[in-house]
Amino acid sequence: MDIIKDTTNFHIEGPTAVAIGKFDGIHKGHRKLISDLMEEKNNNRKVVIFTFDPSPATFFSGSIVPGLSTREEKRNWFLENGIDVLIEFPMNAQTAATSPEEFIERFLVEQMGAKYVAAGTDVSFGKNGRGDFKLLSDMGHKLGFETHFIDKVSIDGREVSSSYIREEVSNGHMESVSKLLGAPYTIHGVVSHGRALGRTIGIPTVNVIPPCEKLLPPNGVYYSIVRVGEKTLRGMTNIGIKPTVTNDNKIVAETYLYDFSGDLYGKNISVSFLSFRRSEMKFGSIEELKAKMSEDVENGRIYHHSIEASKYNWNE
């Protein structure tokens, strides 16, 4: 996969099939759109994803607005799913002021060689977000590219959208999030050294510091799975500031892995949140903390055993 970033001066040898969007979370609606786009490979068209960096929300707010996906997570997903070209279009004062008509003529047609553009109801581009599907369709007739409207995906009577999923993540509804994404909500990171308290009380953990651009669920304890290379391990994850033992307010994802022994320091791992168990608590003593963690671990074993038969199928 080719990645075009940090420039507006690029050229792709067409013909191409293009999707425009923020692709935050790459949920089931996005997957439907991309599945449609991939069919165009049969027509000898390169599949191009056009997205923005930084996100419009971060650019217009002037500070990092955490989202469902980091840049690296999006890149990995697009690479693994056969996208030919990913454009991370620089979002700045100049590009934000581009009229939607110029965007279509210059970027879509001249620089990308678009012959097919797939979009959903909420596609938005150009100055003040004025560009929409109707404009794409109208100009496509004039400029020689086909447009395909993708209907929204609905689950349990509500349209799937990134804003809906962000709401569910913020509420800690991780089962719902998994269903909307088609996969569990996951953070990635390198295992770092902590205070090693868990090891001294017989409940060793692996620590990951979540990236600042990643939206996190509420602080608390979650049933989780951890992936290390090809291995999938079951665990319990506390995400928060560990108020019983620290006062530095640094957010850490701290995971106890069942039936695992080994050194994961420096390893890249992913931590997926399956279900919320309880809020983070401050205990009066290390003994109280140990007792509660032991209780969490036993409940976690029961939870993981109960869902083992489902094989973690979030697409049902």
C-alpha positions in Angstrom: 0.0 0.0 0.0 1.3 3.4 -0.9 0.8 6.2 1.7 0.7 9.8 0.5 1.1 12.3 3.4 2.1 15.8 4.2 1.5 17.1 0.7 -1.2 18.3 -1.6 1.0 17.9 -4.6 0.6 14.2 -5.6 -0.5 12.3 -8.6 -2.0 8.8 -8.9 -2.0 7.0 -12.3 -5.7 6.2 -12.7 -8.2 5.0 -13.2 -9.1 4.9 -9.5 -12.0 4.1 -7.2 -12.1 6.5 -4.2 -13.8 6.8 -0.9 -13.6 10.0 1.1 -14.0 10.2 4.9 -12.6 10.4 8.4 -12.9 6.6 8.9 -12.8 7.0 12.6 -13.1 3.5 14.1 -13.6 1.7 10.7 -17.0 0.4 11.8 -19.5 -1.8 10.0 -20.7 1.1 7.9 -17.2 1.8 6.8 -16.6 -1.8 6.0 -19.7 -1.9 3.8 -18.5 1.1 1.9 -15.0 -0.3 1.5 -16.3 -3.7 0.4 -18.2 -1.9 -2.4 -15.1 -0.1 -3.3 -13.0 -3.2 -3.5 -15.3 -4.6 -6.2 -13.9 -2.0 -8.5 -10.6 -3.8 -8.6 -12.4 -6.1 -11.0 -12.7 -3.1 -13.3 -8.9 -2.5 -13.1 -9.2 0.5 -10.9 -6.9 1.2 -8.0 -8.7 1.5 -4.6 -7.9 4.8 -2.9 -8.9 5.9 0.6 -8.9 9.7 1.0 -8.8 10.8 4.7 -7.5 13.7 6.7 -4.6 14.3 9.0 -5.0 15.7 11.6 -8.7 15.0 11.9 -11.1 18.0 11.2 -12.1 17.9 14.9 -8.5 18.2 16.0 -7.7 20.9 13.5 -10.7 23.1 14.2 -10.4 22.8 18.0 -6.7 23.6 18.0 -5.9 20.6 20.3 -6.0 16.8 20.2 -9.5 15.4 20.1 -9.2 11.7 21.0 -10.8 9.4 18.4 -11.6 5.8 17.9 -8.6 5.1 15.7 -5.0 6.3 15.8 -3.2 7.0 12.5 -1.2 3.8 12.8 -4.3 1.7 13.5 -6.0 3.0 10.3 -2.9 2.4 8.3 -2.6 -1.2 9.5 -6.3 -1.9 8.8 -6.2 -0.5 5.3 -2.9 -2.4 4.5 -4.4 -5.7 5.8 -7.6 -5.2 3.8 -6.0 -4.6 0.4 -6.2 -0.8 -0.1 -3.9 0.3 -2.9 -3.3 3.9 -1.9 -4.0 5.8 1.3 -4.0 9.6 1.2 -3.6 11.4 4.5 -4.6 14.8 3.3 -2.9 17.6 5.3 -5.6 19.6 7.2 -4.5 23.2 7.6 -5.9 26.7 7.0 -5.3 26.7 3.3 -6.7 23.2 2.6 -9.7 23.8 4.8 -10.5 26.9 2.7 -10.6 24.9 -0.6 -14.0 25.0 -2.2 -15.7 21.7 -2.7 -15.8 22.3 -6.5 -12.1 22.8 -6.6 -11.6 19.8 -4.4 -13.5 17.6 -6.9 -11.8 19.0 -10.0 -8.3 19.3 -8.7 -7.8 16.5 -6.3 -10.4 13.8 -7.3 -10.2 14.1 -11.0 -6.9 15.7 -12.0 -4.6 14.3 -9.3 -6.4 11.0 -8.4 -7.8 10.0 -11.7 -11.1 9.1 -10.1 -13.6 7.2 -12.2 -15.7 5.9 -9.3 -16.5 7.5 -6.0 -18.3 5.7 -3.2 -19.8 7.8 -0.3 -22.4 7.7 2.4 -25.1 10.1 3.5 -22.8 12.1 5.8 -19.9 12.6 3.4 -18.5 16.2 3.9 -15.6 18.0 2.3 -14.4 21.4 1.2 -14.8 24.8 2.8 -17.4 24.8 5.6 -18.1 21.2 4.8 -20.3 22.3 1.9 -19.4 19.4 -0.3 -21.9 16.5 -0.2 -23.0 13.5 -2.1 -25.4 15.6 -4.3 -22.5 17.8 -5.4 -20.3 14.7 -6.1 -23.1 13.2 -8.2 -23.8 16.4 -10.2 -20.1 17.1 -10.9 -19.5 13.4 -11.7 -21.9 13.6 -14.6 -19.9 16.6 -16.0 -16.4 15.4 -15.2 -16.7 11.7 -16.1 -16.8 9.8 -12.9 -19.4 7.5 -11.5 -20.8 8.0 -7.9 -22.2 5.2 -5.8 -24.4 6.0 -2.7 -23.9 3.6 0.2 -26.8 3.2 2.6 -26.2 3.5 6.3 -25.9 0.3 8.3 -28.4 0.0 11.2 -28.1 -2.2 14.2 -31.0 -2.6 16.7 -32.8 0.2 15.0 -30.0 2.8 15.2 -27.7 3.9 12.4 -24.0 2.9 13.0 -21.8 6.0 13.1 -18.5 7.0 14.6 -20.3 9.5 16.9 -22.6 6.8 18.2 -19.6 4.5 18.9 -17.7 7.3 20.7 -20.8 7.7 22.9 -20.8 4.0 23.7 -17.1 3.9 24.4 -17.4 6.9 26.7 -20.2 5.1 28.6 -18.2 1.9 28.9 -20.7 -0.2 26.8 -18.0 -2.4 25.4 -20.3 -5.2 24.2 -22.2 -2.7 22.1 -19.0 -1.2 20.8 -17.7 -4.6 19.6 -21.0 -5.2 17.8 -20.9 -1.8 16.0 -17.3 -2.1 15.0 -17.4 -5.8 14.2 -14.4 -6.3 16.5 -13.6 -5.4 20.1 -12.3 -2.0 21.0 -8.6 -2.2 21.2 -5.5 -0.2 22.2 -2.0 -0.9 21.0 1.3 -0.2 22.7 4.6 -1.3 24.0 4.8 -3.0 27.4 6.6 -0.7 29.8 7.9 -1.1 33.3 5.6 -0.1 36.1 6.0 -0.1 39.9 6.0 -4.0 39.9 3.4 -3.9 42.8 1.3 -6.6 41.2 4.3 -9.0 41.2 4.9 -8.5 44.9 1.3 -9.3 45.8 1.1 -12.4 43.5 -0.9 -10.7 40.7 1.7 -9.6 38.1 0.5 -7.3 35.3 1.7 -5.9 32.0 1.5 -2.1 31.5 0.7 -0.1 28.4 0.5 3.6 28.2 -2.4 4.4 25.8 -1.7 7.0 23.0 -3.1 10.5 23.8 -5.1 10.5 20.5 -7.0 7.4 21.4 -10.5 7.7 23.1 -10.5 5.6 26.2 -13.5 4.0 28.1 -14.1 5.1 31.7 -11.5 4.3 34.2 -12.2 0.9 35.7 -11.7 -2.9 35.4 -12.6 -4.7 32.2 -12.6 -8.3 31.0 -10.1 -8.3 28.1 -8.0 -10.3 25.6 -4.4 -9.5 24.8 -2.7 -10.3 21.5 1.1 -10.8 21.4 2.2 -11.8 17.9 0.1 -14.8 17.0 -0.9 -15.5 20.6 -4.2 -14.5 22.1 -4.3 -14.4 25.9 -7.2 -13.9 28.3 -7.0 -11.3 31.0 -8.3 -8.5 33.3 -7.4 -4.9 32.5 -7.5 -1.9 34.8 -7.4 1.3 32.9 -6.9 4.4 35.0 -4.5 6.1 37.4 -4.1 3.5 40.1 -5.2 5.9 42.9 -4.3 3.4 45.7 -0.6 3.4 44.9 0.1 6.6 42.9 -0.9 10.2 42.7 0.6 11.3 39.4 -2.7 11.0 37.4 -1.0 9.1 34.5 -3.4 6.9 32.6 -2.1 3.3 32.3 -3.7 0.1 31.0 -2.6 -2.6 33.4 -3.5 -6.2 32.5 -3.3 -9.4 34.5 -2.9 -12.4 32.1 -4.4 -15.8 33.2 -2.0 -18.7 33.2 0.9 -16.8 31.6 4.5 -16.6 32.7 7.1 -14.8 30.7 8.8 -11.5 30.0 6.8 -9.1 27.7 8.7 -5.9 28.4 9.4 -4.0 25.2 6.9 -6.2 23.2 4.1 -4.7 21.1 0.8 -5.9 22.3 -2.9 -5.1 21.8 -5.4 -5.0 24.6 -9.1 -5.5 23.7 -11.9 -4.5 26.1 -14.7 -7.0 26.1 -16.9 -6.0 29.0 -16.9 -3.6 31.9 -16.7 -5.1 35.4 -16.4 -2.2 37.9 -15.2 1.4 38.3 -11.6 2.2 39.4 -11.5 2.5 43.2 -9.1 3.8 45.8 -8.6 1.3 48.6 -7.5 2.0 52.2 -4.6 -0.5 52.1 -2.6 -2.7 49.8 -4.3 -5.7 51.4 -7.8 -4.4 50.4 -6.5 -3.8 46.9 -5.1 -7.4 46.7 -8.4 -8.9 48.0 -10.4 -7.0 45.4 -8.0 -7.9 42.6 -8.2 -11.5 43.5 -12.0 -11.3 43.4 -11.7 -9.6 40.0 -9.5 -12.4 38.7 -11.8 -15.2 39.8 -14.8 -13.4 38.2 -12.7 -13.0 35.1 -12.1 -16.7 34.8 -15.8 -17.3 35.0 -16.5 -14.7 32.4 -14.0 -16.0 29.9 -15.1 -19.5 30.4 -18.7 -18.5 29.7 -18.0 -16.9 26.4 -15.3 -19.3 25.2 -17.8 -21.2 23.0 -18.7 -18.0 21.1 -15.1 -17.7 19.8 -15.5 -13.9 20.3 -17.8 -13.5 17.3 -18.8 -9.8 17.1 -20.3 -10.0 13.7 -23.6 -11.8 14.7 
